[in-house]
Amino acid sequence: MKDIIENATIIHKNGLKKIYDAIQITNKGVYTGSITTKNEEEEVFEDYGFIPRDQIQKITIFDEHGKSKDIDI
């Protein structure tokens, strides 16, 4: 899967802070969802929500060393 980020925290411009299982960043905004496994090998991103770019203040993830890192949108 490309352009899918797991365990991302999105801080909305209205102050809401929420952790998502997986997100996909597009030009228009961010799709939120989860990754499911089908046929024991194929992983699929299933989106269940959308946040427009103009409503996002910041996206943060943790790198492999446990340090937080901001994602440019």
C-alpha positions in Angstrom: 0.0 0.0 0.0 1.3 3.4 -0.8 0.6 6.7 1.0 -1.0 5.1 4.0 0.2 6.1 7.4 -0.7 4.0 10.5 -1.4 5.3 14.0 -1.5 9.0 13.2 -2.8 11.7 15.4 -4.7 14.6 13.8 -5.1 17.9 15.6 -8.1 19.8 14.1 -8.2 23.5 13.9 -11.1 23.5 16.4 -8.8 21.9 19.0 -10.0 18.3 18.7 -7.2 15.8 18.9 -7.8 12.2 17.7 -5.7 9.1 17.0 -6.6 7.1 13.8 -5.6 3.5 13.0 -4.7 4.6 9.5 -4.9 7.6 7.2 -4.4 8.4 3.6 -3.4 12.0 2.7 -4.7 13.4 -0.6 -4.7 16.8 -2.2 -8.2 17.6 -0.9 -7.7 16.2 2.6 -7.2 13.1 4.7 -9.2 9.9 4.5 -9.4 8.1 7.9 -9.8 4.4 8.3 -8.2 1.1 9.1 -6.1 -1.6 7.4 -7.6 -5.0 7.0 -6.1 -8.2 5.8 -7.8 -10.2 3.1 -6.7 -13.6 1.8 -4.0 -13.8 4.5 -1.6 -11.6 2.4 -3.4 -8.7 0.8 -3.8 -5.6 3.0 -6.5 -3.2 2.1 -7.1 0.4 3.4 -10.8 0.8 4.2 -11.8 4.4 4.7 -14.6 5.4 6.9 -14.2 9.2 7.1 -12.8 12.3 5.5 -11.3 15.5 6.9 -10.8 18.5 4.6 -7.3 20.0 4.6 -8.6 23.4 5.8 -9.8 21.8 9.0 -6.4 20.2 9.9 -3.9 22.0 12.1 -1.3 19.2 12.4 -0.7 15.5 11.8 1.8 13.7 14.1 3.2 10.2 14.0 5.7 8.3 16.0 8.8 7.1 14.2 10.5 3.7 14.7 12.5 5.2 17.6 9.4 6.3 19.5 9.9 10.0 18.7 7.0 12.1 17.5 7.3 13.5 14.0 5.0 16.1 12.2 3.8 15.2 8.7 3.6 18.0 6.2 0.3 18.4 4.5 
